[in-house]
Structures are given as structure tokens and as C-alpha cells.
Amino acid sequence: MSTATASQPTDRATREASRLQMARIWLSVGSAIAVLALIVWAIVAGVSGSPAGVIAATSGAAAVAVAGSTGLVGITARLRQLGVVRARHPRTRRLRS
């Protein structure tokens, strides 16, 4: 077996880990921007006297927060499978040795 074919799975895992780390950053940034925009919408709707707008914006912000955190959990789980992110000890919050 040549060296090029032997290193392909490692290269593939490295590329996947790199893409997942970038996705984790962009998901966090995008979710934060969306939540802030929805909070501003809720404030503006509340000032203008629209209770339906406040409810829609608040539930939208909650949905974005849940979707973002679910995505982050999924990405982190895959990175753990690839061996990029180490698990934290549940009680001390320190990295396991």
C-alpha cells in the first residue's frame, strides 16, 4: 500500500474536523446575531404595542437558541468521535487525562 492511500483517512478526518470547527464558530456567531435581532424585534414590537409581535419574536429567539445549542452539541459530539475535542470530567469541569 502506498503512503498516499494510507494517509487518506487521516487527511479526510483532519479536513472534516477543520470544517466542523469552522461550522461551530459560524453557528455560534449566526445564532447570536439571530437571537439579538429577534430580541430587538420584540422590544420594538412591545414599544409599538403589538403583543403578537412580542410573542412571535420571543418564541423565534427561543427556537433559534434551541436549534443553535442542538447544532453545537451535535458538532461537538462528532469532533469527540474524531478525537479533536476531549471530554470534560463531569464534577470538576477539568479535562480528563
C-alpha positions in Angstrom: 0.0 0.0 0.0 1.4 3.4 -0.9 1.9 6.2 1.6 -0.7 8.4 -0.3 -3.5 5.9 0.2 -2.5 5.1 3.8 -2.7 8.8 4.8 -6.1 9.5 3.1 -8.3 8.6 6.0 -6.2 10.8 8.3 -6.4 13.6 5.8 -10.1 13.2 5.4 -10.6 13.2 9.2 -8.4 16.3 9.5 -10.4 18.1 6.8 -13.7 17.1 8.4 -12.5 18.3 11.8 -11.4 21.6 10.3 -14.8 22.1 8.6 -16.6 21.2 11.8 -14.6 23.6 13.9 -15.4 26.4 11.4 -19.1 25.4 11.4 -19.1 25.5 15.2 -17.8 29.1 15.1 -20.2 30.3 12.4 -23.2 28.5 14.1 -22.4 30.3 17.3 -22.0 33.7 15.6 -25.1 33.3 13.4 -27.2 32.1 16.3 -26.1 35.1 18.5 -26.9 37.5 15.7 -30.3 36.0 15.1 -31.2 36.0 18.8 -30.2 39.6 19.1 -32.2 40.6 16.1 -35.2 38.8 17.4 -34.8 40.5 20.9 -34.6 43.9 19.2 -37.8 43.0 17.2 -39.5 42.0 20.5 -38.5 45.4 22.0 -39.7 47.4 19.0 -43.0 45.4 18.9 -43.5 46.0 22.6 -42.9 49.7 22.3 -45.3 49.9 19.3 -48.0 48.0 21.3 -48.0 44.7 19.3 -48.3 41.8 21.7 -48.4 39.3 18.8 -45.1 40.7 17.6 -43.6 40.3 21.0 -44.7 36.7 21.3 -43.5 35.9 17.8 -40.1 37.4 18.4 -39.7 35.8 21.8 -40.7 32.3 20.5 -38.4 32.8 17.5 -35.5 33.7 19.8 -36.1 30.6 21.9 -36.3 28.4 18.7 -33.0 29.9 17.4 -31.4 29.3 20.8 -32.6 25.7 20.9 -31.5 25.0 17.3 -28.1 26.6 17.8 -27.4 24.6 21.0 -28.6 21.4 19.4 -26.3 22.0 16.5 -23.3 22.8 18.8 -24.0 19.6 20.7 -24.0 17.5 17.5 -20.8 19.2 16.2 -19.0 18.7 19.5 -20.1 15.0 19.6 -18.7 14.4 16.1 -15.5 16.2 17.0 -15.1 14.0 20.0 -15.6 10.9 17.8 -12.7 12.3 15.6 -10.6 12.8 18.7 -10.3 16.6 18.4 -12.3 17.6 21.5 -11.6 15.8 24.8 -14.4 15.2 27.2 -14.6 17.1 30.4 -14.8 15.5 33.8 -18.5 15.9 34.9 -17.7 17.0 38.5 -14.6 19.1 38.3 -15.1 20.5 34.8 -11.4 19.8 34.2 -10.1 17.9 31.1 -9.7 14.2 31.6 -6.2 12.9 31.4 
